[in-house]
Each structure stands twice: as structure tokens, then as C-alpha cells.
Amino acid sequence: MVSSFDLTKLQLLLNDFYTLTHIRITVFDEQFQELTSCPTQLPAFCRLIRRSPAGLERCRQCDREACNISLHRRDTYLYQCHAGLTEAISPIFLGNIVTGYLFFGHVFSYASREEGWKIISEKCSVYPLEQDELKNCCDQLPITSEDYILSASNLLHAVASYLCMERMILLRQNDLPIQLDNYIQNHLRSPLSAEILCQNLHIGKTNLYQLARQSYGCGIARHIRRLRIDRAMSLLLEHPEMSVSEIAESCGFEDSNYFSIVFKKQTGTTPLKFRSAESKKFISQSSQED
């Protein structure tokens, strides 16, 4: 683990979430190991699915896939699990590093019992389960509307941010992911190849690539480009006196033409058009306030 959690405060927050939503919520660390949940016990439906070794493995695989998608998107991911229930997962970031995940799930979100049971029974037919027992467990799940789930997923995202604001999660500064992130942040305007990072952190390329995937949800080169473009966007707005070439150099791009290509690929527009459009937005907002 690259972080430490205040589990006492965390449990109180999860209790509040469950009291408001009546949806089970779980916290995982960055390696997707469960830390705590509310309520602690899975619903009968999920316990039944996991009674089968194939069902248990598919549950774990489904969770891992959702975890990777949410990390890649760097946002809350709402989806239907392999058994037909609705779930959501939100990565918890401290700076650029993922420190864990918030998950809610096991939600029956269908227009009717009949519609839901038809889909769920088909999805679960691959597991050696008694249909009567499965239906009985399914009937215990309350019907939850789509709007309610969307609101709960927005709240989940807010809770992930709140955990960091209230310092319920702290990074352990000596851990390798923190050293990697600090080095990149401090050397963004300098060359940052995999070889350079490995040499300065005394690690192999395989370890570096694994760290990047686990901490950032993407390859190391893509992560560095994203950070450089984010910095460029800030400089374009905060320093109108700087030219595109100067900004490119400040963000680690030796070639301003290549910088413009990368900038447009990531943002959908050129640096100058971005600066112009954002400036017009600021002027428009200021005139409306006046």
C-alpha cells in the first residue's frame, strides 16, 4: 500500500453513505484489497453467486475490470455486473496517484421484477444454482430507479474527494510510487524517458511500467504527456505574454510543432485557439457579472 487510511473516520463516513442511500459501499486499497464496507455482509444474492467457484472468480474478474476502467477514465464508472446487478466504482486520487477505490453495488435497477428476473436468470444460468433459491434472493433486493443510482454515483464521486480533503488518507512518502511521482513532477521540463526514470529511481523497466499502470491507469509516456499538456493549459491562461514556443519548452517539448500536435490530440484544439476561447469565456463571464 502507498497510503494509510484512518479506518475509524472512514467507517463513520461509509455508515452515513449507507444511511442515506441504503446501498452497500466498500473501500479498497490501490491493489483492490478490501479494507472496510458498510454493511459488512454481502447481500444473500451475491453470497449465493459466490458459493460457486466459477461465480466467485467471475465476481472478482468483473471487479478488476471495472477497477481498471475507472482508473483509465480517472472518473466514476457505472456499470452492470456479470450477474445483472448495477454497480459503480470511483478511484481515489491523492495528486496523480490512485490510493484506493470506492465501490457500491448489488443494486437491482430494472423497471419491473419480471424484466429484471428474466435478464438475471439468463446471466446466471452458467452457474450451478437452484433457480428457486436464486429468485428468492433476487426478490429480496429492492427495486432502485436509474435516477436514484445516478445520484448515488455522484455522491460516491464526492465522497472520494472528501476522503482526501479530510485527510482520511495519507501517502507514505518513502514508497516507490511517491518517489516516481515526485521525480516526474520536478523534472517535467527535462527529458523523461523510461531509461532516465529507471536510472534515477534504480528500478527496472518492467517495474516502472507496472507502477505506472497501477498508479496512473496508463503507460508512463502517456502519463507524462498528460501532465505536460495540463501544465501547458495552465501556462496558456495564466501567462498570456508567453509564446507557444516558450510554453512548449517550459513543459518539456523541444519541438513546438510537435507540442501543438500533442496538445490538439489531447484537447481537440490548438494552443492558440485554446487560449483565445478560454479568454473569451472569461470576458463573457465578467461582463455578465457586471
N, C-alpha and C positions, 0 to 999 in steps of 0.2 A: 504493500500500500504506500502511495506517495502522500497520503494525508491521514489526519486523525480526526475523528468525529466526536462531538460532545453528545453521547448517546442519550443522556438524561434529557437534555433540551430537545433533542431530535425526536424522542418518543412522545413528548408532550405535543410537539407540532404535528406529528402523524395522527395523534389522537384527535386533535382539532380538525384535521382534514377529514377524518373518517366520520366525526360527529356531524360535520356539515354536509358531506356528500353521501355517506353510507356506502362508499366504495373502498375496498381494501387497497391499502397503499404500502409499498415496500421500498426500502433503501438498499442499494447495492454499492459495493466499492467499485473502483475502476476496473477490476478484474471480474466483475459481475458475481462476486460472492455476497450472499445476503447478509446484511448487518442487523436489520430490525424491520418489523412490519406492524401494522395495525389493521384488523386484529391479527394475532399471531397465527391462527389456524387458517388453512385454506378452506374454501367452501367445499361442501360434500361433492359437488360436481367434479372439481379439479382433483380431489383426493381419489375419486373413482377412476378418472382417466389415468392418473399416475400409478394406480395399482398395477397396471400393465407395464412391463418393462419397455415395450415399444412406445406406449403413451408417455411414459416418463421421459424417455430420450427425445421424443418429438417435442415435448414441452420445453425441454432445455434448449433444443436446437432453435425452436421458434423464438425463445427469449434472446438467444445470442444474435440471431439475425436482426431482430428488432433493435437490439442494442447497437449493432454496427450501423444500421441505417440512421438511427437518431444521432449517432456520433458524427457520421459523414455529413448529415444535414446541419448539425450543430443546433438542433431545434427539437421540440416535442414531436414525436411520431405517434399517430393514432392509427390503429390497425385492427384487423380481425385475426384472432389466433387460429391455429390449426384445428381446434375443436369447435370453432364457430362463435366464440365469445369475443367481445370488444375489449381492447387493452390500449394503454398509452405508456410511453416511456420518454423521459426527459433527461438529457445529460446535465450533470452539474459541473460547471466550469469555474475554476479559480484562475483568472487571467486566461491563458491559452490552453491550460492543461485540464483535461477531464479528471475529476476526482471521484466520481461516482455517478449513480443513476437513480432517479425517482421513477417508480413504476406503479401504475394502478391497473387493475384488471378484473377478469372474471365477471364481466358485465353482459347481461342478456339485453341486447338492443335490437329488437325486432318490433314490427308493427303489431304482431299478434303471437300468441303462444303457438298456434298451428304453423305459422310461417317459420318461426324460429326452430321449432322441433324438427320440421322437415329438413332444414339445412344442417342442423347439428347431428341428427341421426345419420345422415348421409356421410358427413365428415368423419364421424366416429365409428363408422361401420368397419373400418380396417382394424379396430381393436377388439380383443375378445371380451366383450362386455354384454351383460344381460340388458336387453333393451328396456325392460320394465324398470330396472334399477336406475338406468341412465335417465329415463324420462322422469322418474320420481325426483332425482337430483336436479334435473333441469327445471322442474316445476317449482323448486324451492327458490330459484333465482328471480328476483323482482324484475319486471319489465322497466327498462330505463330508456327514455327518449334520446334521440340524437342530439337535440339542443342541450339537454342536460349534460350529456357526455362531453360536448364541445366546451361547455362552461367549466366542467371539471378538469378538462385538459389544459385550459387556460390557467386555471388555478394551480395546477401541477407545475406549470412553467414558472409561475410567480413564486411558488414555494421553493423551487430550485434556486432562484436568485436570492430569495430571503435567507436561505441557509448560509450563503456566503456573506451577506450583509451583516448578519448577526453573529458571524464568526463561529458558527457551529461546526465549521470545517476549517482546519488549518493545514497548510502544506509543511512537510518535513524538508527543510531547505537543503539538507545534505544528500537527499536522494537523487539518483541519476536523471530522472525526468526533469527535475527542477534545475539541475546544472545545465542540461541541454537547453531548456527554455531560456534561462538567463544568458547563456552564451549567444544564442541566436539574437535575442533582443538587443544585446550590447554590441553586436557586430553586423547589424543589418546593412550598413552601407559598405561593408567589406565583402570580399569573396567568401562564399559559404557553400563549398562543395561538400559532398559526403566524406571525401578524403580529409578535408580540413577539420570537419567536426569530429571524425573518428580520432584523428591525431591529437586534438586538443582535449578530448574527453577520455582518451585511452580506452576506446571500445572498438569492436569490430563492426563491419557494415551490417551484418545480419542483425546484431543487437540494435544498431541505430534504426534500421528500418522497422523493427518490431516496436521500438519505443515510439516512433512517430505514429504508427498505426494505432497503438494503444492510447496515446496521449492526445492526438490531434484528429484521428479518424481519416487520415490521408497520408500520402507519401511525404517524405521530408522536403523534397524540392517544391512540391505543390504548397506545402505549409509556408515555406519561406516566401514564395511568390505572393501568397495571400497576405502575409504580414507586410511585405514591401508595398503592395498596392494599397493596403489600408493606411499605411503611413503617407503614401503619396496623396491619397484623397484628403487627408488632414492638411498636408502642406499646401495643396492647391487652394484650399479655402482660407487657411489661416495666414498664408503669406502670398498675397497677390503680386508682390514685387518679384517673386522668384519665377524664372523662366521654366519651361518644361524640361530643358536640358539640365538645369540646376537641380530641379526636383528629382529627376531620374538618377543623377549622380548621388544625391543625398540618400536615396533609397537602395543603392547598391546596383544600379543598372549602368553599365559602362556605355551602352549604346542607347541614345534617346529614341531612336526609331523602334528598336526592339521593345523599349519600355512602353511606347504608345500602343504597340501591338498587344502586349500582355495586358495593359490597362483596359483596352477595349474588349478583349476576350473575357475579362473578369467582370467588368461593369456594364458592358454593352454600349459604351460611348468613348470618345477620345478624351484625353486630359483637358484640352481647352474647352470642349463642349461641356464637359462635366463642370468645370469651374464657372462657365458662363451661365449654365442652367441653375446651379445652386445659388449663384449671386442674384439672379432674377427672382428666385423663390424668396430669398432673404429680403430683397427690396419690396416685393409684393406683400409679404407678411408685415413688414414695418409700416407700410402705408395703410394697411387695414387696421393696425393697432392705433395709428394716429387718428 
